[in-house]
Amino acid sequence: MTTPNRPENTPPADSDTPLAWTFFRQWLKNPLAVAAFSPSGRQLARQMIAELPHGVRRVIELGGGTGVFTRALIGHGILPADLLVLELNEALYRHLQVRFRGSHVVCGDARKLHELATSDGFLAAGPADAVISGLGLLSMPRRLQAEILEAGFSTLTPEGRFIQFTYGPKSPVSRELLAELGLSVRRGGFAWWNMPPATVYVFTRNRSRGIHAKRGTVMPGAEQ
């Protein structure tokens, strides 16, 4: 799945331990704003990467954290210039800026994604093929979930995917909200060894909205 020639600015794997401590300190400062007490693991990163659409070229990451998914995306072959990483926490944002200098690293609110991606210049080269999200949708109120999903899909191609992981036993977005937004969801992989264990979900636009999406056997609004 990964490309044999890793980009030069891909950081080495042995830096994960101090990064985990950085992440934990940010969680202690504001546990409601940081979705988990530890950064996502490599098994979960592989599960997220596995859900990228075939031929993916441009990706937006929401909630970059310490860069676990960012590194996996670059290792998968996404060029740094074709990757936008959004992070609201200023300390983590500064860390990502230094660690992934060739990528578009932006500090801001995911609800303003289209505006931020436009002002940064990322969307000048076209929409993204996928959004990968590390945000804690499960703990968010319905309205906030809706605003983030709408912002995400506003930056995607018609067949783009919004890939989200959650710690809960079902989709973090209710059937009713999915129907309201014209979205479908299917369950992807499960990362047993993540701390805590996590499930991947893939959101796409409904065909009934007149926008074709590659959804396979997805049932509209399904919670799994």
Secondary structure, DSSP 8 states (H G I E B T S, - for coil): ---SS--TT---GGGHHHHHHHHHHHHHH-TTTSS-SS---HHHHHHHHHTS-TT---EEEE--TTSHHHHHHHHHT--GGGEEEEE-SHHHHHHHHHHTTTSEEEES-GGGHHHHHHHHTGGGG--EEEEEE-S-GGGS-HHHHHHHHHHHHTTEEEEEEEEEEESSSS-SS-HHHHHHHTEEEEEEEEETTSSS-EEEEEEEE-GGGT-----TT--BT---
